[in-house]
């Protein structure tokens, strides 16, 4: 069951934002995604409506699939508490029309790692295309053209030379593969990060080559579910702050850190609202 006022249009937008995806498909209110569970790939199907989401998994543990769906819906986030905070701060404009906005998290933490590395210094459309090529190269083909995303072990088995023909830069190919090898070998335990403090999780991730402050905060927010993160330097955040606060210039990193402090302990949701602040309403 969904909370009153759940923003189905924003969820639909989040689940269909990758136009090049071969892991998921949205047709009307029917969503199908090929996912990796702990014991192998499976197909997750969601029937979307304003009151209830009906989910079906083709195989595997129901409890694991349920946790995945909760993350996709952002149902464990306190959207109402953040909206109350924004209004107390005199910033009701930030949440107007979307008080129930939630962060749709990535299907797995490794999926977020791939996004955060692949998406660096390129536009979103090209990042989607590179990710599709990686999935087709290393993932598992299922049905109807859908692929289960690759596991860390499948990516770790590649060499940078395998990704260069796919238009990966040598540096980006090296970052993706070396990070996958850390995870596959157990030297980097992504799931264990969920149980650590935000400070310890960030420190661990910052030690990984290819993950800078923006990538780490994006990963903690969109994949690990930490509620109080800001991807400093993000243009969507700075342009949103400039519009919201009617600033003459977009804030730099130090100013962004200072301006976002008032939203603690809900800076992740504040980030999500700022991303949507200048965007058209979803259909």
Secondary structure as GFF3:
##gff-version 3
##sequence-region A 1 283
A	DSSP	alpha_helix	8	15	.	.	.	ID=ss1
A	DSSP	beta_strand	24	27	.	.	.	ID=ss2
A	DSSP	beta_strand	30	37	.	.	.	ID=ss3
A	DSSP	beta_strand	40	47	.	.	.	ID=ss4
A	DSSP	beta_strand	54	57	.	.	.	ID=ss5
A	DSSP	alpha_helix	62	73	.	.	.	ID=ss6
A	DSSP	alpha_helix	79	88	.	.	.	ID=ss7
A	DSSP	alpha_helix	92	95	.	.	.	ID=ss8
A	DSSP	alpha_helix	109	118	.	.	.	ID=ss9
A	DSSP	alpha_helix	124	138	.	.	.	ID=ss10
A	DSSP	beta_strand	140	141	.	.	.	ID=ss11
A	DSSP	beta_strand	147	148	.	.	.	ID=ss12
A	DSSP	alpha_helix	152	156	.	.	.	ID=ss13
A	DSSP	alpha_helix	160	164	.	.	.	ID=ss14
A	DSSP	alpha_helix	170	184	.	.	.	ID=ss15
A	DSSP	three_ten_helix	191	195	.	.	.	ID=ss16
A	DSSP	alpha_helix	198	206	.	.	.	ID=ss17
A	DSSP	alpha_helix	213	222	.	.	.	ID=ss18
A	DSSP	alpha_helix	235	245	.	.	.	ID=ss19
A	DSSP	alpha_helix	253	260	.	.	.	ID=ss20
A	DSSP	three_ten_helix	261	263	.	.	.	ID=ss21
A	DSSP	alpha_helix	267	277	.	.	.	ID=ss22
###
